[in-house]
């Protein structure tokens, strides 16, 4: 059977999109290739026409998810000032983000698993995290040195990821909301302290 030009690329994109969502929702190790390919409307054997291994798919899917997160946050926070940073932090630590890991940040959803993957996969993710640091840095005061901006961005993002993960763990809705609000306050206080 002959396929139209571009069919293979579109199929690969569909697999990446589904894998990205499933890895964030269910965890990397919980997602089997057979069920993933079935959801994509393909056979398990067809997987290797698109990827060398599951690890290749993991790196591609998480890299794609993080790139999408960056683009979304970049659109939402066009102001290059503290107001833009506050929008970014509040959007990240929002109940919708907490409740829908499959549509959110791949770092918060899979960090513990990624840490146990090969260096090549961790490198892809680390490169995308650098882009998120740069987005935060862009919203910090111009008077900070590049090193101060980087250190602050790393601290702010670390607080955001940790708060989101803890809010997802909490079984009491009020406690979960309190964690989100505390994370917002802490992240913004770090940025504000660096500016002071």
Secondary structure, DSSP 8 states (H G I E B T S, - for coil): ----TTHHHHHHHHHHHHHHHHHHHH-TTT--HHHHHHHTT--GGGGGGT-SSHHHHHHHHHHHHHHHHHHHHHHHT-S-SHHHHHHHHHHHTSHHHHH-GGGS-HHHHHHHHHTTS-HHHHHHHHHHHHHHHHHHHHTS-TTS-HHHHHHHHHHHHHHHHHHHHHHHH-SSHHHHHHHHHHHHHHHHHHHHHHH-
